[in-house]
Amino acid sequence: MDLWFNERNTDTCNLSIKIKNAIYSEKTPFQKIDFYESYDFGIFFTLDGMMMVNEKDEFIYHDMIVHVPMAVNPNIKNVLVIGGGDGGTVRELTRYSNIELIHMVEIDERVVRLCQRYLPQTSSKLEDERVSLFFEDGVKFVKDKKNIYDLILVDSTDPIGPGEGLFTTEFYRDCHRSLNENGILINQHESPYFEEYRVEMLKSHEKLKRIFNICQVYQFHMPTYSSGHWLFGFASKNLHPIRDHKAEEWEKTGLDTRYYNSKIHKGAFALPTYVKDLLESV
Amino acid sequence: MDLWFNERNTDTCNLSIKIKNAIYSEKTPFQKIDFYESYDFGIFFTLDGMMMVNEKDEFIYHDMIVHVPMAVNPNIKNVLVIGGGDGGTVRELTRYSNIELIHMVEIDERVVRLCQRYLPQTSSKLEDERVSLFFEDGVKFVKDKKNIYDLILVDSTDPIGPGEGLFTTEFYRDCHRSLNENGILINQHESPYFEEYRVEMLKSHEKLKRIFNICQVYQFHMPTYSSGHWLFGFASKNLHPIRDHKAEEWEKTGLDTRYYNSKIHKGAFALPTYVKDLLESV
């Protein structure tokens, strides 16, 4: 079979991945879901044609979304995950024995069920007893929450289609209210390199800055996402990702991580000058 | 025109770039040189079909190859550049008034002449009076040099074709002898992510470790190179890239850089655990 999947960076630039096998395809009320087996990245799935998670580099994304806030506040107990239907974010969270409760809100149950069938590597911990799954709109879910969570992880798609509401001022404000006084929000913060993603990065940062005391951005090398240069936002009421970084405490957990470590925690917040200047401009 | 250039990552994964215009093509005794104009990256050229330099992200590579060593030893006066026919590395070097002499050794004069014609953005400083161009094999050039250079920058292609000799133990040993006691060698150190590049990364590191007292590796986000996660090696006789980092002195130069800054200097040496483990395994 000579089937190639194109991960769109721009209209005129793609990452092209040769497919070994098209595994499954389904159209849900929310989006089109496709599972493929590739030569380089193992099994991966797409939502509306955009790469979400693959077996080869998912560890990078999931390390960086979870361990950075956990090393800033090692006492995190209550966590809300919005999106993240593949389960990789929950998998990393369940490695912390101090976490007592994980609410995961995924709008499309089919993403979860299909990942449980085709991507056990990421979905294997969704049945942990601390995890409650809610198949509803994350935007609505946070509307009536107040002062509950230590950590909210917005593990969303890009701001088009079902993920759009997760990039609005109103949603970020609802997250702020749902967090307690030491609360941290980590959000999918797009990429600085190509114009289309850069615009979304700046919009997101501008909105968060109006709501949270502390708004930082950190980067990681994510080869299958546009340009390979991807960002998360770290927004919080009080805790600073570097000044409150508790490297020793985190290291005592003894967690074995393939991407994250205490040096990369600090290093990830050191942004290229052009990215820093862009973020400061809004 | 619907022409796409494929930058090969593996046999089954490419970065595909739509071409606006094929500008020029020439076969030299060393390699095939092609210049293209693209929608996303401006003008770029390839050697034997591999992307070398493009107008959009060359600043990242050239910032990181030059400013890292310059901020460790701000007294660098004599520099040898091996390869780097596009001139971008020399351009960044010429911004330092304390540099007195730049020897640039490029095996293929046609690369230089064509970049002078089609890529003024990188080649504009090759006529600086401190620069001497040598069109010969870098491997031979360093054979009879001893204790001359403060800095050697190996700005080479991958270790196939004309660049192969620039990844050998013998060449690294000749570089070591060509450097003075505070000498620093920066070398193109490939990428950790895809197997084929990882193998070369490890071979290079293993060889350098046998010869130089200090052998560190640093990373940067280079979207058009394989996986976007690219590395340089920092090998030296005495100076350590972090312990001897002179951030304040460098900042006093007032140089305006779009990627490099003093925080990223430190951050770039914070490698993901899997990369650190690989490098320590050899």
HADDOCK unambig.tbl for C-alpha pairs under 7 A between the chains (distance, minus, plus):
assign (segid A and resid 12 and name CA) (segid B and resid 17 and name CA) 5.95 0.50 0.50
assign (segid A and resid 12 and name CA) (segid B and resid 18 and name CA) 4.92 0.50 0.50
assign (segid A and resid 12 and name CA) (segid B and resid 39 and name CA) 6.63 0.50 0.50
assign (segid A and resid 12 and name CA) (segid B and resid 40 and name CA) 6.96 0.50 0.50
assign (segid A and resid 13 and name CA) (segid B and resid 16 and name CA) 5.50 0.50 0.50
assign (segid A and resid 13 and name CA) (segid B and resid 17 and name CA) 4.59 0.50 0.50
assign (segid A and resid 13 and name CA) (segid B and resid 18 and name CA) 6.19 0.50 0.50
assign (segid A and resid 14 and name CA) (segid B and resid 15 and name CA) 5.88 0.50 0.50
assign (segid A and resid 14 and name CA) (segid B and resid 16 and name CA) 5.11 0.50 0.50
assign (segid A and resid 14 and name CA) (segid B and resid 17 and name CA) 6.74 0.50 0.50
assign (segid A and resid 15 and name CA) (segid B and resid 14 and name CA) 5.86 0.50 0.50
assign (segid A and resid 15 and name CA) (segid B and resid 15 and name CA) 4.57 0.50 0.50
assign (segid A and resid 15 and name CA) (segid B and resid 16 and name CA) 6.06 0.50 0.50
assign (segid A and resid 16 and name CA) (segid B and resid 13 and name CA) 5.50 0.50 0.50
assign (segid A and resid 16 and name CA) (segid B and resid 14 and name CA) 5.10 0.50 0.50
assign (segid A and resid 16 and name CA) (segid B and resid 15 and name CA) 6.06 0.50 0.50
assign (segid A and resid 16 and name CA) (segid B and resid 16 and name CA) 6.53 0.50 0.50
assign (segid A and resid 17 and name CA) (segid B and resid 12 and name CA) 5.96 0.50 0.50
assign (segid A and resid 17 and name CA) (segid B and resid 13 and name CA) 4.59 0.50 0.50
assign (segid A and resid 17 and name CA) (segid B and resid 14 and name CA) 6.73 0.50 0.50
assign (segid A and resid 18 and name CA) (segid B and resid 12 and name CA) 4.92 0.50 0.50
assign (segid A and resid 18 and name CA) (segid B and resid 13 and name CA) 6.19 0.50 0.50
assign (segid A and resid 39 and name CA) (segid B and resid 12 and name CA) 6.62 0.50 0.50
assign (segid A and resid 40 and name CA) (segid B and resid 12 and name CA) 6.96 0.50 0.50
assign (segid A and resid 221 and name CA) (segid B and resid 229 and name CA) 6.09 0.50 0.50
assign (segid A and resid 223 and name CA) (segid B and resid 227 and name CA) 4.76 0.50 0.50
assign (segid A and resid 223 and name CA) (segid B and resid 228 and name CA) 6.08 0.50 0.50
assign (segid A and resid 227 and name CA) (segid B and resid 223 and name CA) 4.77 0.50 0.50
assign (segid A and resid 227 and name CA) (segid B and resid 228 and name CA) 6.57 0.50 0.50
assign (segid A and resid 228 and name CA) (segid B and resid 223 and name CA) 6.07 0.50 0.50
assign (segid A and resid 228 and name CA) (segid B and resid 227 and name CA) 6.56 0.50 0.50
assign (segid A and resid 228 and name CA) (segid B and resid 228 and name CA) 5.10 0.50 0.50
assign (segid A and resid 229 and name CA) (segid B and resid 221 and name CA) 6.08 0.50 0.50
assign (segid A and resid 257 and name CA) (segid B and resid 273 and name CA) 6.97 0.50 0.50
assign (segid A and resid 258 and name CA) (segid B and resid 272 and name CA) 6.92 0.50 0.50
assign (segid A and resid 258 and name CA) (segid B and resid 273 and name CA) 5.05 0.50 0.50
assign (segid A and resid 258 and name CA) (segid B and resid 274 and name CA) 5.01 0.50 0.50
assign (segid A and resid 259 and name CA) (segid B and resid 272 and name CA) 4.44 0.50 0.50
assign (segid A and resid 259 and name CA) (segid B and resid 273 and name CA) 4.90 0.50 0.50
assign (segid A and resid 259 and name CA) (segid B and resid 274 and name CA) 5.99 0.50 0.50
assign (segid A and resid 260 and name CA) (segid B and resid 272 and name CA) 6.03 0.50 0.50
assign (segid A and resid 260 and name CA) (segid B and resid 273 and name CA) 6.35 0.50 0.50
assign (segid A and resid 261 and name CA) (segid B and resid 272 and name CA) 6.93 0.50 0.50
assign (segid A and resid 261 and name CA) (segid B and resid 273 and name CA) 6.39 0.50 0.50
assign (segid A and resid 263 and name CA) (segid B and resid 270 and name CA) 5.31 0.50 0.50
assign (segid A and resid 264 and name CA) (segid B and resid 270 and name CA) 5.01 0.50 0.50
assign (segid A and resid 264 and name CA) (segid B and resid 271 and name CA) 6.29 0.50 0.50
assign (segid A and resid 264 and name CA) (segid B and resid 272 and name CA) 6.50 0.50 0.50
assign (segid A and resid 266 and name CA) (segid B and resid 267 and name CA) 6.94 0.50 0.50
assign (segid A and resid 267 and name CA) (segid B and resid 266 and name CA) 6.95 0.50 0.50
assign (segid A and resid 267 and name CA) (segid B and resid 267 and name CA) 3.69 0.50 0.50
assign (segid A and resid 267 and name CA) (segid B and resid 268 and name CA) 6.69 0.50 0.50
assign (segid A and resid 267 and name CA) (segid B and resid 270 and name CA) 5.74 0.50 0.50
assign (segid A and resid 268 and name CA) (segid B and resid 267 and name CA) 6.68 0.50 0.50
assign (segid A and resid 270 and name CA) (segid B and resid 263 and name CA) 5.30 0.50 0.50
assign (segid A and resid 270 and name CA) (segid B and resid 264 and name CA) 5.00 0.50 0.50
assign (segid A and resid 270 and name CA) (segid B and resid 267 and name CA) 5.75 0.50 0.50
assign (segid A and resid 271 and name CA) (segid B and resid 264 and name CA) 6.26 0.50 0.50
assign (segid A and resid 272 and name CA) (segid B and resid 258 and name CA) 6.94 0.50 0.50
assign (segid A and resid 272 and name CA) (segid B and resid 259 and name CA) 4.42 0.50 0.50
assign (segid A and resid 272 and name CA) (segid B and resid 260 and name CA) 6.02 0.50 0.50
assign (segid A and resid 272 and name CA) (segid B and resid 261 and name CA) 6.92 0.50 0.50
assign (segid A and resid 272 and name CA) (segid B and resid 264 and name CA) 6.49 0.50 0.50
assign (segid A and resid 273 and name CA) (segid B and resid 257 and name CA) 6.97 0.50 0.50
assign (segid A and resid 273 and name CA) (segid B and resid 258 and name CA) 5.06 0.50 0.50
assign (segid A and resid 273 and name CA) (segid B and resid 259 and name CA) 4.88 0.50 0.50
assign (segid A and resid 273 and name CA) (segid B and resid 260 and name CA) 6.33 0.50 0.50
assign (segid A and resid 273 and name CA) (segid B and resid 261 and name CA) 6.39 0.50 0.50
assign (segid A and resid 274 and name CA) (segid B and resid 258 and name CA) 5.01 0.50 0.50
assign (segid A and resid 274 and name CA) (segid B and resid 259 and name CA) 5.97 0.50 0.50
